[in-house]
Amino acid sequence: MDLDAELTSFHVGSGFSGRRSAVVGPFGVGLYVVNALSSRLTAEGTHWAKAYARGVEVDPPATAGAASGDGTTIAFWPDAEIFETTWCSFAVLAERLRQLAFLNRGLAISLTDERPADGARAVLFRFPDGVRDFVAALDAEAGGATDPEVIGFEREDPRMAGTMEVALRWSGSAAPIRGFVNSVATREGGTHVDGFRAGAVAAVTTYARERGLAAAADLDACADRIVEGVTAVVSVKLDEPEFLGATRQLLGNAEVRGCVEEAVREHLGDWFAAHPEQAARVVDDHVTRVMRRD
């Protein structure tokens, strides 16, 4: 993709692009909007450099010396005439970059703040187990986890033109299931989260009935609450995501629900079969606790 087009054309690089792109901002608006809202933006490659002001190129491309490393370096200064403050929060940036590292297994992201008078501070995020590490971190932050093992899997499914990465642990946590599409949080949920719920319920109820661990009538009565107390992350990466609502935080791809449901049901069922003692404890402790709330 032509960099100049990405920096100066709204229709290029805007929106949630393909699954191989990791969007940092909440709406995936692309470099065009960043450029337009910056008093100055520079783009530097190995032997060239460009400069822009409020989205307009200010000088012809210049020849530059060899940059360190590969790729393109983008630097921008938020426009003080547009924003009330141009002070960037290290904590906010660090949290978002940490999340991106969780959602893109093996990706290393570093953040350095050179503003402090007593010296720069820097962090490096890299999580080799991806969303499994994400679930473990969420539980650690909440101070819980009744079962030590995080259950997780990845699958590519051509029916939804994308991939899924799912991790969960029965922790007793009251946190909602966290859904992501192309590395962006879907706070209103959507078909990927619905599919996870349906698949987890099906796997638990099937296992419990087959082994007589809970009465069928009791399971039916609490089926919609079986996933309560589960710490889970459901991340899908789609070639063509479709969203509902103005805020684009509700995934609408109908085919994703069935794909995720099937994958969760099969993988969780296989895990139950391979870990009967842990599975029985999960069903006995978790399902019984849910049923007692009635």
PADREN-488071 format. One record per residue (C-alpha): residue in one letter; z negated, x negated, y. Coordinates in nm, 4 decimals, padded with zeros to 6 digits, always signed. Layout:
! PADREN-488071
('a',(Z,X,Y))
...
This chain:
! PADREN-488071
('m',(+00.0000,+00.0000,+00.0000))
('d',(+00.0941,-00.1320,+00.3465))
('l',(-00.2247,-00.2294,+00.5312))
('d',(-00.0846,-00.1406,+00.8735))
('a',(-00.0056,+00.2105,+00.7470))
('e',(-00.3584,+00.2476,+00.6086))
('l',(-00.5041,+00.1425,+00.9422))
('t',(-00.2818,+00.3582,+01.1639))
('s',(-00.1670,+00.6628,+00.9611))
('f',(-00.4080,+00.9429,+00.8758))
('h',(-00.2206,+01.0709,+00.5695))
('v',(-00.2374,+00.7294,+00.4032))
('g',(-00.5749,+00.6278,+00.2603))
('s',(-00.7484,+00.9508,+00.3655))
('g',(-00.9282,+01.1783,+00.1297))
('f',(-01.0566,+01.1016,-00.2210))
('s',(-00.7851,+00.8758,-00.3596))
('g',(-00.7276,+00.7938,-00.7256))
('r',(-01.0007,+00.7108,-00.9734))
('r',(-00.9602,+00.3363,-00.9261))
('s',(-01.0773,+00.3586,-00.5646))
('a',(-01.4450,+00.3449,-00.4714))
('v',(-01.5083,+00.5330,-00.1465))
('v',(-01.7994,+00.4105,+00.0652))
('g',(-01.8194,+00.6962,+00.3182))
('p',(-01.9143,+01.0581,+00.2374))
('f',(-01.5702,+01.2144,+00.2882))
('g',(-01.3334,+00.9331,+00.1926))
('v',(-01.1627,+00.9376,+00.5319))
('g',(-01.0127,+00.5926,+00.4896))
('l',(-00.9529,+00.2971,+00.7182))
('y',(-00.7539,+00.5005,+00.9694))
('v',(-01.0618,+00.6860,+01.0927))
('v',(-01.2733,+00.3696,+01.0946))
('n',(-01.0065,+00.2006,+01.3063))
('a',(-00.9743,+00.4929,+01.5464))
('l',(-01.3508,+00.5030,+01.6052))
('s',(-01.3859,+00.1286,+01.6605))
('s',(-01.3620,-00.0463,+01.9953))
('r',(-01.2237,-00.3397,+01.7996))
('l',(-01.1151,-00.3961,+01.4397))
('t',(-00.9729,-00.7100,+01.2868))
('a',(-00.7985,-00.7579,+00.9546))
('e',(-00.7582,-01.1086,+00.8199))
('g',(-00.5729,-01.2285,+00.5119))
('t',(-00.5061,-01.5723,+00.3712))
('h',(-00.2595,-01.6809,+00.6424))
('w',(-00.2488,-01.3957,+00.8929))
('a',(-00.4693,-01.1866,+01.1233))
('k',(-00.4326,-00.8569,+01.3104))
('a',(-00.6435,-00.6962,+01.5816))
('y',(-00.6734,-00.3305,+01.6875))
('a',(-00.8564,-00.1366,+01.9585))
('r',(-00.9312,+00.2325,+01.8982))
('g',(-00.6637,+00.2489,+01.6315))
('v',(-00.3875,+00.0745,+01.8260))
('e',(-00.2666,-00.2753,+01.7481))
('v',(-00.3405,-00.4911,+02.0517))
('d',(-00.1509,-00.8081,+01.9634))
('p',(+00.1322,-00.9023,+01.7293))
('p',(+00.0171,-01.0412,+01.3927))
('a',(-00.1087,-01.3963,+01.4329))
('t',(-00.0913,-01.6881,+01.1933))
('a',(-00.4371,-01.7889,+01.0765))
('g',(-00.5791,-02.0690,+00.8699))
('a',(-00.6575,-02.0235,+00.5039))
('a',(-00.9348,-01.7704,+00.4597))
('s',(-01.2052,-01.8322,+00.2031))
('g',(-01.1445,-01.6436,-00.1200))
('d',(-00.8788,-01.3821,-00.1901))
('g',(-00.8041,-01.0397,-00.0482))
('t',(-00.8432,-00.9018,+00.3038))
('t',(-01.1448,-00.9215,+00.5332))
('i',(-01.2025,-00.6217,+00.7626))
('a',(-01.4427,-00.6470,+01.0576))
('f',(-01.5062,-00.3590,+01.2992))
('w',(-01.7214,-00.2759,+01.5993))
('p',(-01.8142,+00.0961,+01.6347))
('d',(-01.7135,+00.2366,+01.9733))
('a',(-02.0218,+00.2702,+02.1950))
('e',(-01.8430,+00.5340,+02.4055))
('i',(-01.8132,+00.7617,+02.1009))
('f',(-02.1389,+00.7035,+01.9101))
('e',(-02.4884,+00.7531,+02.0476))
('t',(-02.5913,+00.4350,+01.8713))
('t',(-02.3910,+00.1565,+01.7137))
('w',(-02.6915,+00.0071,+01.5350))
('c',(-02.6284,-00.0004,+01.1596))
('s',(-02.9206,+00.0622,+00.9264))
('f',(-02.9573,-00.2108,+00.6659))
('a',(-03.1568,+00.0235,+00.4414))
('v',(-02.8946,+00.2996,+00.4497))
('l',(-02.6085,+00.0590,+00.3814))
('a',(-02.8030,-00.1118,+00.1040))
('e',(-02.8790,+00.2157,-00.0698))
('r',(-02.5145,+00.3284,-00.0647))
('l',(-02.3845,-00.0093,-00.1842))
('r',(-02.6468,-00.0134,-00.4596))
('q',(-02.5246,+00.3291,-00.5680))
('l',(-02.1641,+00.2080,-00.5744))
('a',(-02.2657,-00.0857,-00.7922))
('f',(-02.4348,+00.1523,-01.0383))
('l',(-02.1244,+00.3714,-01.0521))
('n',(-01.8798,+00.0834,-01.1022))
('r',(-02.0186,-00.1116,-01.3948))
('g',(-02.0064,-00.4872,-01.3493))
('l',(-01.8949,-00.4740,-00.9847))
('a',(-02.0876,-00.7182,-00.7643))
('i',(-02.1541,-00.6112,-00.4037))
('s',(-02.3380,-00.8244,-00.1513))
('l',(-02.4795,-00.7232,+00.1865))
('t',(-02.6007,-00.9685,+00.4519))
('d',(-02.7755,-00.8790,+00.7759))
('e',(-02.7547,-01.1629,+01.0288))
('r',(-02.9356,-00.9769,+01.3086))
('p',(-03.3030,-01.0571,+01.2382))
('a',(-03.4403,-01.3259,+01.4664))
('d',(-03.6380,-01.4806,+01.1811))
('g',(-03.3297,-01.5337,+00.9664))
('a',(-03.0660,-01.3426,+00.7767))
('r',(-03.1561,-01.1151,+00.4877))
('a',(-02.9247,-01.0558,+00.1964))
('v',(-02.9087,-00.8486,-00.1219))
('l',(-02.6753,-00.8573,-00.4198))
('f',(-02.6143,-00.5571,-00.6429))
('r',(-02.4607,-00.5780,-00.9893))
('f',(-02.5445,-00.3580,-01.2884))
('p',(-02.3828,-00.4515,-01.6206))
('d',(-02.4848,-00.1208,-01.7833))
('g',(-02.3592,+00.1028,-01.5046))
('v',(-02.4999,+00.4541,-01.5017))
('r',(-02.7461,+00.3664,-01.7792))
('d',(-02.9059,+00.1280,-01.5333))
('f',(-02.8860,+00.4055,-01.2726))
('v',(-03.0883,+00.6457,-01.4888))
('a',(-03.3435,+00.3758,-01.5715))
('a',(-03.3842,+00.2978,-01.2008))
('l',(-03.4253,+00.6650,-01.1093))
('d',(-03.7002,+00.7027,-01.3681))
('a',(-03.8707,+00.3841,-01.2554))
('e',(-03.8712,+00.5060,-00.8967))
('a',(-04.0138,+00.8422,-01.0048))
('g',(-04.2797,+00.6709,-01.2170))
('g',(-04.1839,+00.8509,-01.5374))
('a',(-03.9921,+00.8435,-01.8689))
('t',(-04.1366,+00.9853,-02.1874))
('d',(-03.8745,+00.8245,-02.4098))
('p',(-03.7799,+00.4599,-02.3611))
('e',(-03.4128,+00.4879,-02.4535))
('v',(-03.1393,+00.5819,-02.2122))
('i',(-02.8578,+00.7638,-02.3913))
('g',(-02.5139,+00.6936,-02.2482))
('f',(-02.1449,+00.6826,-02.3192))
('e',(-01.8029,+00.6469,-02.1605))
('r',(-01.4850,+00.8296,-02.2480))
('e',(-01.1321,+00.8598,-02.1167))
('d',(-00.9718,+01.2015,-02.1614))
('p',(-00.6045,+01.2573,-02.0735))
('r',(-00.6659,+01.6325,-02.0544))
('m',(-00.8538,+01.5812,-01.7293))
('a',(-00.6494,+01.2757,-01.6226))
('g',(-00.9567,+01.0637,-01.5851))
('t',(-01.2660,+00.9048,-01.7295))
('m',(-01.6298,+01.0018,-01.7563))
('e',(-01.9468,+00.7946,-01.7741))
('v',(-02.2647,+00.9810,-01.8621))
('a',(-02.6252,+00.8677,-01.9059))
('l',(-02.9455,+01.0665,-01.9587))
('r',(-03.3055,+01.0366,-02.0603))
('w',(-03.5710,+01.2997,-02.1262))
('s',(-03.8262,+01.1985,-01.8668))
('g',(-04.0036,+01.5146,-01.7557))
('s',(-03.8625,+01.4568,-01.4085))
('a',(-03.7888,+01.7503,-01.1806))
('a',(-03.4914,+01.5688,-01.0264))
('p',(-03.1555,+01.7492,-01.0360))
('i',(-02.8654,+01.6210,-01.2435))
('r',(-02.6715,+01.3787,-01.0258))
('g',(-02.2954,+01.4241,-01.0243))
('f',(-02.0327,+01.1903,-00.8810))
('v',(-01.6554,+01.2073,-00.8467))
('n',(-01.4680,+00.8837,-00.7789))
('s',(-01.8009,+00.7241,-00.6816))
('v',(-01.8867,+00.9943,-00.4250))
('a',(-02.1878,+01.2228,-00.4728))
('t',(-02.1156,+01.5913,-00.5340))
('r',(-02.4432,+01.7378,-00.4130))
('e',(-02.3305,+02.0932,-00.4861))
('g',(-02.2352,+02.0065,-00.8419))
('g',(-01.9168,+02.1375,-00.9952))
('t',(-01.7348,+02.1481,-01.3243))
('h',(-01.8502,+01.8018,-01.4386))
('v',(-02.2173,+01.8954,-01.3971))
('d',(-02.1607,+02.2391,-01.5546))
('g',(-01.9954,+02.0690,-01.8505))
('f',(-02.2887,+01.8331,-01.8926))
('r',(-02.5383,+02.1188,-01.8942))
('a',(-02.3407,+02.3180,-02.1486))
('g',(-02.2893,+02.0182,-02.3761))
('a',(-02.6541,+01.9122,-02.3692))
('v',(-02.7747,+02.2665,-02.4412))
('a',(-02.5312,+02.2999,-02.7322))
('a',(-02.6371,+01.9670,-02.8849))
('v',(-03.0102,+02.0397,-02.8595))
('t',(-02.9931,+02.3960,-02.9880))
('t',(-02.7654,+02.3015,-03.2800))
('y',(-02.9928,+02.0162,-03.3858))
('a',(-03.3067,+02.2268,-03.3531))
('r',(-03.1649,+02.5170,-03.5555))
('e',(-03.0279,+02.2955,-03.8323))
('r',(-03.3682,+02.1362,-03.8831))
('g',(-03.5842,+02.4393,-03.8143))
('l',(-03.7569,+02.2726,-03.5223))
('a',(-03.7555,+02.5864,-03.3051))
('a',(-03.6953,+02.9531,-03.3617))
('a',(-03.3439,+03.0685,-03.2764))
('a',(-03.4765,+03.3509,-03.0593))
('d',(-03.6928,+03.1067,-02.8630))
('l',(-03.3999,+02.8741,-02.8121))
('d',(-03.1812,+03.1559,-02.6865))
('a',(-03.4501,+03.2602,-02.4405))
('c',(-03.4816,+02.9155,-02.2832))
('a',(-03.1278,+02.7818,-02.3287))
('d',(-03.0554,+02.7732,-01.9560))
('r',(-03.3635,+02.5537,-01.8997))
('i',(-03.3237,+02.3022,-02.1816))
('v',(-03.1923,+02.0405,-01.9389))
('e',(-03.4968,+02.0730,-01.7150))
('g',(-03.6866,+01.7464,-01.7091))
('v',(-03.3762,+01.5419,-01.7945))
('t',(-03.2833,+01.2496,-01.5722))
('a',(-02.9038,+01.2366,-01.5856))
('v',(-02.6046,+01.0894,-01.4062))
('v',(-02.2571,+01.2342,-01.4641))
('s',(-01.9823,+01.0231,-01.3086))
('v',(-01.6170,+01.1202,-01.3446))
('k',(-01.3189,+00.9336,-01.2045))
('l',(-01.0096,+01.1480,-01.1665))
('d',(-00.6524,+01.0834,-01.0648))
('e',(-00.6349,+01.4180,-00.8816))
('p',(-00.9794,+01.5584,-00.7960))
('e',(-00.9914,+01.9106,-00.6522))
('f',(-01.2843,+02.0233,-00.4394))
('l',(-01.4154,+02.3582,-00.3273))
('g',(-01.5728,+02.4188,+00.0123))
('a',(-01.5400,+02.2484,+00.3482))
('t',(-01.7797,+01.9652,+00.2668))
('r',(-01.5929,+01.8713,-00.0538))
('q',(-01.9134,+01.8372,-00.2525))
('l',(-01.8272,+02.0824,-00.5314))
('l',(-01.5775,+01.9707,-00.7970))
('g',(-01.3335,+02.2438,-00.8959))
('n',(-01.1093,+02.0909,-01.1669))
('a',(-01.1403,+02.3533,-01.4427))
('e',(-01.0325,+02.1228,-01.7246))
('v',(-01.3150,+01.8773,-01.6494))
('r',(-01.5836,+02.1229,-01.7638))
('g',(-01.4531,+02.1530,-02.1175))
('c',(-01.3865,+01.7807,-02.1526))
('v',(-01.7355,+01.6801,-02.0389))
('e',(-01.9024,+01.9551,-02.2432))
('e',(-01.7233,+01.8442,-02.5603))
('a',(-01.8005,+01.4757,-02.5046))
('v',(-02.1705,+01.5351,-02.4291))
('r',(-02.2119,+01.7684,-02.7275))
('e',(-02.0490,+01.5232,-02.9664))
('h',(-02.2175,+01.2074,-02.8389))
('l',(-02.5633,+01.3599,-02.8094))
('g',(-02.5262,+01.5194,-03.1521))
('d',(-02.4335,+01.1808,-03.3000))
('w',(-02.7300,+01.0191,-03.1267))
('f',(-02.9681,+01.2850,-03.2645))
('a',(-02.8337,+01.2274,-03.6156))
('a',(-02.8743,+00.8494,-03.5857))
('h',(-03.2262,+00.8685,-03.4355))
('p',(-03.4008,+01.1548,-03.6206))
('e',(-03.7550,+01.0598,-03.5238))
('q',(-03.6754,+01.0301,-03.1555))
('a',(-03.4599,+01.3422,-03.1696))
('a',(-03.7368,+01.5466,-03.3292))
('r',(-03.9801,+01.4251,-03.0658))
('v',(-03.7402,+01.5151,-02.7862))
('v',(-03.6790,+01.8638,-02.9234))
('d',(-04.0410,+01.9299,-03.0184))
('d',(-04.1899,+01.7984,-02.6964))
('h',(-03.9243,+01.9016,-02.4491))
('v',(-03.8034,+02.2340,-02.5845))
('t',(-04.1560,+02.3468,-02.6745))
('r',(-04.2747,+02.2606,-02.3248))
('v',(-03.9920,+02.4619,-02.1710))
('m',(-04.0602,+02.7616,-02.3961))
('r',(-04.4300,+02.7609,-02.3057))
('r',(-04.3397,+02.8244,-01.9428))
('d',(-04.2247,+03.1770,-02.0270))
